[in-house]
């Protein structure tokens, strides 16, 4: 469910940002007031809200899964964003880009077949504390 939120919120947020920024004049980092003004564009504001949802979901996923699983699994959003850009924003997408998107989707398929979390052996002071800890039970151990 969390990966689905990431795959939806990220591309939608980026698409809304693009839609909003396309209606504004070019802005540079040297113009911070124009950047602040852009935030009040409704499309940009919705895009920011969606990207905050993306980031919250991303943090949640990283709390229980490896980065090497989460990042490639969320890359499926590239397929979604290409479809949104092509059909909603009417951006032309070259054959080479479509081929790259297909390769990303294939890679996501490979990554999703593996484990989402890699067990790591206990190391350092934590391992020593675990070894010295008394057994947990009802106290009848011999």
Order of alpha helices (4+ residues) and beta strands (2+ residues): alpha-alpha-alpha-alpha-alpha-alpha-alpha
